[in-house]
C-alpha cells in the first residue's frame, strides 16, 4: 500500500467513526469540503445517520460560490442550510487587521457551532488540508479553540491528493480553483468596503472568462497587481487591451502583471 492509499484508508476510518452519529460540515463548496462532504454522506448511509452541510454566505466571498454550494450539497445528499452573515462588521475586520482571518473564522465557526447545538450534533468538521496547516492561516487557531475537527489534515492529505481523490470519486468540484475571501486582495490596514470587493470580484471573473484558471487581483491604491499561473503570464499580456479595459471599468487607473505569477497569500509577506 503506497502513501496515498494509506491516507485514503486512514481518512475513511476517521469518517466511519464520525458518522456513527449525525455530523455537521462547514461547507464552502470548494474541492476540500466537497470531498469531505461526499465521503461523509457515503459513510452515513451505512450507519443510517445524517450529514448536515452549513454554508455561511458572506460579503467577503465571490458571488458565484453560493450556487456551487447548493449544487454540490444536493449531489452529495447532505441536508444543506445557508446562513447569510455580514462578518465585515460583526467580526470587527473593517480595517483589515493582521488577525483578520482569526477574527473572521472565530465569528463564522461560532455561528456554525450554534447551528450544531440546535440540531443536537456533537461533531463539527471542516476541510483544512495538510498544506493549509503549514501556511500562515490564523483561522486554524479559531477552529481548534472551538473543537472543530479537520479530518483531511489529520489523514495527511495535500491539496493535489485531495483533487486526485475527488477526481476518482467524480466529484464535480474536483478541478475548481480555490476562492479565498476577497479581503485577501487588499493590504493589511486597508479599510475594506463592499464596493471595492465587488470590483475585485468583477475583475477576476472577467479575466477567468478570458480562459485563465487561477486569478488574483491584488489592490494597491489605484493600481491592480494581477496574478495568474506563471505559464499564463504571456497569454495575459497578449490580452492587455481587454484587461486594461476591464480594470479601468472598475475605477482603477493602473494594471500590472506580477512576474512571479499566482501564489497563495502574497499579501502576507510583510507579516512577521
C-alpha positions as CSV (number, residue, x, y, z in Angstrom):
1,X,0.0,0.0,0.0
2,X,1.5,3.3,-1.1
3,X,1.3,6.6,1.0
4,X,-1.7,7.9,-0.9
5,X,-3.6,4.7,-0.4
6,X,-2.7,4.7,3.3
7,X,-4.0,8.2,3.6
8,X,-7.3,7.2,1.9
9,X,-7.6,4.3,4.3
10,X,-6.9,6.5,7.4
11,X,-9.4,9.1,6.2
12,X,-12.2,6.6,5.7
13,X,-11.6,5.1,9.1
14,X,-11.9,8.6,10.7
15,X,-15.1,9.4,8.7
16,X,-16.6,6.0,9.5
17,X,-16.2,6.7,13.2
18,X,-17.5,10.2,13.0
19,X,-20.7,9.2,11.1
20,X,-21.8,6.7,13.8
21,X,-23.8,9.7,14.9
22,X,-25.1,12.8,13.0
23,X,-22.4,15.2,11.9
24,X,-22.2,18.7,10.6
25,X,-19.8,20.1,7.9
26,X,-18.7,23.7,7.5
27,X,-19.3,23.7,3.7
28,X,-17.7,26.3,1.4
29,X,-18.2,24.4,-1.9
30,X,-14.5,24.1,-2.6
31,X,-12.9,20.8,-3.5
32,X,-11.7,20.2,0.1
33,X,-15.1,20.5,1.8
34,X,-16.8,18.9,-1.2
35,X,-14.7,15.7,-1.0
36,X,-15.2,15.6,2.8
37,X,-19.0,16.1,2.5
38,X,-19.2,13.5,-0.3
39,X,-17.3,10.8,1.7
40,X,-19.2,11.6,4.9
41,X,-22.6,11.1,3.1
42,X,-21.4,7.7,1.8
43,X,-20.4,6.6,5.3
44,X,-23.6,8.0,6.9
45,X,-25.7,5.8,4.6
46,X,-24.0,2.7,6.1
47,X,-24.8,3.8,9.7
48,X,-28.3,5.4,8.9
49,X,-27.2,8.8,10.2
50,X,-27.5,12.3,8.8
51,X,-24.9,14.7,7.4
52,X,-25.7,18.4,7.7
53,X,-23.8,21.0,5.5
54,X,-23.9,24.6,6.7
55,X,-22.7,27.3,4.4
56,X,-22.2,30.9,5.6
57,X,-22.8,33.2,2.7
58,X,-20.7,36.2,3.4
59,X,-19.9,39.6,1.9
60,X,-16.2,38.6,1.5
61,X,-16.6,35.7,-0.9
62,X,-17.2,35.6,-4.7
63,X,-20.9,35.7,-5.6
64,X,-20.6,32.5,-7.7
65,X,-19.8,30.5,-4.6
66,X,-23.4,30.2,-3.4
67,X,-24.8,28.4,-6.4
68,X,-21.8,26.0,-6.3
69,X,-22.5,25.0,-2.7
70,X,-26.2,24.4,-3.4
71,X,-25.5,22.1,-6.3
72,X,-22.6,20.3,-4.6
73,X,-24.5,19.6,-1.3
74,X,-27.5,18.3,-3.3
75,X,-25.4,16.0,-5.3
76,X,-23.7,14.7,-2.2
77,X,-27.0,14.0,-0.5
78,X,-26.5,16.3,2.5
79,X,-29.1,18.4,4.3
80,X,-28.0,21.9,3.4
81,X,-28.5,25.2,5.2
82,X,-27.3,28.6,4.1
83,X,-26.9,31.4,6.6
84,X,-26.4,34.9,5.5
85,X,-23.9,36.9,7.6
86,X,-22.1,40.2,7.5
87,X,-18.8,39.4,9.1
88,X,-17.2,42.6,7.8
89,X,-18.9,44.4,10.7
90,X,-19.8,41.6,13.0
91,X,-16.3,40.2,13.2
92,X,-14.6,43.5,13.6
93,X,-12.5,43.3,10.4
94,X,-13.4,46.5,8.6
95,X,-9.8,47.8,8.9
96,X,-8.4,44.6,7.5
97,X,-6.2,43.8,10.6
98,X,-3.4,41.3,10.5
99,X,-5.5,38.9,12.6
100,X,-8.4,39.3,10.2
101,X,-8.6,35.6,9.4
102,X,-8.7,34.6,13.1
103,X,-11.5,37.1,13.9
104,X,-13.5,36.1,10.8
105,X,-13.1,32.3,11.4
106,X,-13.9,32.7,15.1
107,X,-17.1,34.5,14.2
108,X,-18.1,32.1,11.4
109,X,-17.3,28.9,13.2
110,X,-19.1,30.2,16.4
111,X,-22.2,30.6,14.2
112,X,-21.8,27.1,12.8
113,X,-21.3,25.6,16.3
114,X,-24.6,27.3,17.3
115,X,-26.3,25.5,14.4
116,X,-24.8,22.2,15.5
117,X,-26.1,22.8,19.1
118,X,-29.6,23.5,17.8
119,X,-29.5,20.2,15.9
120,X,-28.1,18.2,18.8
121,X,-24.9,17.5,16.9
122,X,-21.6,17.0,18.7
123,X,-19.2,16.6,15.8
124,X,-18.4,19.5,13.5
125,X,-15.9,19.0,10.7
126,X,-14.2,21.3,8.1
127,X,-11.9,20.9,5.1
128,X,-8.5,22.2,6.1
129,X,-5.7,20.2,4.4
130,X,-2.1,19.5,5.5
131,X,-0.7,22.3,3.4
132,X,-3.1,24.8,4.9
133,X,-1.9,23.9,8.4
134,X,1.7,24.7,7.4
135,X,0.9,28.2,6.0
136,X,0.0,31.5,7.6
137,X,-3.5,30.5,8.5
138,X,-4.6,32.2,11.8
139,X,-8.1,30.9,11.2
140,X,-7.0,27.4,12.0
141,X,-6.4,28.6,15.6
142,X,-10.0,29.7,15.8
143,X,-11.4,26.3,14.7
144,X,-9.1,24.5,17.1
145,X,-10.3,26.6,20.0
146,X,-13.8,25.6,19.2
147,X,-13.1,21.9,18.9
148,X,-13.8,21.7,15.1
149,X,-12.1,18.7,13.5
150,X,-10.1,18.7,10.2
151,X,-10.0,15.0,9.0
152,X,-8.3,15.8,5.7
153,X,-5.3,17.3,7.6
154,X,-5.4,14.6,10.2
155,X,-5.1,12.0,7.4
156,X,-2.2,13.9,5.9
157,X,-3.8,14.9,2.6
158,X,-2.2,17.6,0.4
159,X,-4.2,19.7,-2.0
160,X,-3.1,17.7,-5.0
161,X,-4.1,14.5,-3.3
162,X,-7.5,15.9,-2.5
163,X,-8.0,16.8,-6.1
164,X,-6.9,13.3,-7.1
165,X,-9.3,11.6,-4.7
166,X,-12.1,13.9,-5.8
167,X,-11.5,13.0,-9.5
168,X,-11.5,9.4,-8.6
169,X,-14.9,9.9,-6.9
170,X,-16.1,12.0,-9.9
171,X,-16.9,14.9,-7.7
172,X,-18.0,17.9,-9.8
173,X,-15.8,20.4,-8.0
174,X,-12.6,18.4,-8.3
175,X,-10.8,20.9,-10.5
176,X,-12.5,24.1,-9.2
177,X,-9.8,26.7,-8.4
178,X,-9.5,27.9,-4.8
179,X,-11.5,31.0,-4.0
180,X,-10.3,32.6,-0.7
181,X,-12.1,35.6,0.7
182,X,-11.9,38.9,-1.2
183,X,-10.3,40.7,1.8
184,X,-7.1,38.8,0.9
185,X,-6.7,41.1,-2.2
186,X,-6.1,44.2,-0.1
187,X,-3.0,45.1,2.1
188,X,-3.5,44.8,5.8
189,X,-4.6,48.0,7.4
190,X,-6.7,49.0,4.4
191,X,-10.3,49.9,5.1
192,X,-12.5,47.3,3.4
193,X,-15.6,48.2,1.6
194,X,-18.3,46.1,-0.2
195,X,-18.0,48.3,-3.3
196,X,-14.2,47.6,-3.7
197,X,-14.6,43.9,-3.0
198,X,-17.3,43.7,-5.6
199,X,-15.0,45.5,-8.1
200,X,-12.3,42.9,-7.4
201,X,-14.8,40.1,-8.0
202,X,-15.8,41.6,-11.3
203,X,-12.2,41.9,-12.5
204,X,-11.3,38.4,-11.5
205,X,-14.4,36.9,-13.1
206,X,-13.7,38.9,-16.3
207,X,-10.2,37.5,-16.6
208,X,-11.3,33.9,-15.8
209,X,-13.8,34.3,-18.7
210,X,-10.8,35.0,-21.0
211,X,-9.6,31.5,-20.3
212,X,-7.4,31.7,-17.1
213,X,-7.6,29.3,-14.2
214,X,-6.0,30.9,-11.1
215,X,-6.6,34.6,-11.0
216,X,-6.0,37.2,-8.2
217,X,-6.4,41.0,-8.5
218,X,-4.4,42.4,-5.6
219,X,-5.2,46.1,-4.9
220,X,-2.6,48.7,-4.1
221,X,-4.4,52.1,-4.1
222,X,-5.2,52.9,-7.8
223,X,-3.1,50.0,-9.0
224,X,-4.2,46.4,-9.6
225,X,-1.5,43.8,-9.5
226,X,-2.7,40.8,-11.4
227,X,-1.6,37.3,-10.6
228,X,-2.2,34.3,-13.0
229,X,-0.4,31.0,-13.2
230,X,3.2,31.5,-14.3
231,X,2.7,29.6,-17.6
232,X,-0.1,32.1,-18.4
233,X,1.7,35.4,-17.9
234,X,2.5,35.9,-21.6
235,X,-1.0,34.9,-22.5
236,X,-2.4,37.6,-20.1
237,X,0.0,40.2,-21.5
238,X,-1.3,39.4,-25.0
239,X,-4.8,40.4,-23.8
240,X,-3.6,43.6,-22.3
241,X,-6.1,45.8,-24.0
242,X,-9.1,43.7,-22.8
243,X,-7.5,43.5,-19.3
244,X,-7.0,47.3,-19.1
245,X,-10.5,48.0,-20.2
246,X,-11.8,45.6,-17.6
247,X,-9.7,47.1,-14.8
248,X,-10.4,50.7,-15.7
249,X,-14.2,50.0,-16.0
250,X,-14.0,49.2,-12.2
251,X,-12.4,52.6,-11.5
252,X,-8.7,51.7,-11.2
253,X,-6.1,53.7,-13.0
254,X,-3.3,51.2,-13.5
255,X,-2.8,47.5,-14.0
256,X,0.4,45.5,-13.8
257,X,1.2,41.8,-14.1
258,X,3.1,40.2,-11.3
259,X,6.1,38.5,-12.8
260,X,6.2,35.8,-10.0
261,X,2.8,34.6,-11.1
262,X,0.0,33.3,-8.9
263,X,0.8,32.4,-5.4
264,X,-1.4,32.0,-2.4
265,X,-1.0,34.6,0.4
266,X,1.2,37.1,-1.5
267,X,-0.2,39.9,0.7
268,X,1.2,38.1,3.8
269,X,4.9,38.5,3.0
270,X,5.2,41.5,5.4
271,X,3.7,39.7,8.3
272,X,6.4,38.8,10.9
